Amino acid sequence: MVLRESGMLLAAGIVVGAVLAVGAARTASALLFGLTPGDPITFAKAVAGLAAVAALASYLPAARAARIDPTLALREE
């Protein structure tokens, strides 16, 4: 459940971020030496890096929550 919610947020962030990044790259095209404003390899590497960080950041709490006995967790609250 935690991983699914994290994946949905990641997907929404990637879509919005890609659109904004393409727009920003076109305005800063003079600063991109050797890259085109919509370089797909650069975008793919950025998406893969962000996905790896998001997966690790959401896996750790999900694994911790999976080890807790539900009755103990409900009793604490």
ABEGO torsion letter per residue (X at the ends): XAAAAAAAAAAAAAAAAAAAAAAAAAAAAAABBGBBAABAAAAAAAAAAAAAAAAAAAAAAAAAAAABBAAAAAAAX
